[in-house]
Amino acid sequence: MNWLLDEPFSSRPARVGSLIGISLTNDPVYAEMCVRAGLQADPDDSILLNNLAVILAYQGKLLEAVEEFRRIALIFDSVFPSYIYLATAGLLQFRMVDIGEGRLFYARAEFLAPSKSKTRVAVFRSREELFAKTSTSKEYFESVKKEIKKRHLEMLSA
């Protein structure tokens, strides 16, 4: 927050703050505050718009989330990785209870993600599978846990 206050005309502290709120502290109100502050500095920042769509979906504000997500398509740029866009599309489909479409988007996102980000995509999909209480959510979660352990062991041995 101090970084955001110190650099109000930069979107970087808002990106970091919103990511912390989304994933580390599970504080969507804080994350949304960071994003909205960043969007004042850069209203077309596709990463901030994506984070806002995720945050709004996590808060159950699906119509607003889809509206913000659609703004990304209008300003798609080379800085914004397509696999993140696809993963967010998957999240929105899961939240709109279109599990099949959500899985397709997540599968495409994981395929396109760089190797260091594939597990992260799988973790976010696992979160949605569990949230939706799908019949395979627990099995999928267990497979993701095994993959994380495997990658961790690979990193330790490298």
Phi, psi and omega in degrees: 000320179298320179297318179297318178292326181286330181232067184293346182259010177248141179273344183300312179296329177291322177298311182295314180299319180291323177296319177299315180295325181287313193250324186270316184258352182051049181238084184295334179293314177298315181300316180295320178299317179298313181299313183295325175294317178295323180291338174292324179283323183216086186294346181253016181290110185295328178291317177294320178297320177298312180300322178295318178300317179297312182300314180296321178296318178298332179270002179081012180264069189293321180297316177295320181299314180295320179299314179293321180298321179296331178296330180297316182301329181287335184235025184309132182228172183285345180284331185270115182293135183296330181293329177290318177302315180293321178296320178294322175300321177297316178302313181296321178295317176301314182293335177268012176062036170249076188299317180301312178296319179302315179297320179297316179297316179296320179298317178294320179298315180295321178298318183277341183295145173298155187306324181290346182252353183300318181294322179299318177299316180297323178296316179294323175296318179301320178301318181288322176300315180293318179300319181280351181054047179290162183294338181251010186300316183292319178296317179296316179302316179297321179293324177293319177301318178297319179296320178297315179298317179300312180296324178296315178296322177297319179294320180294326182276349181281000000 
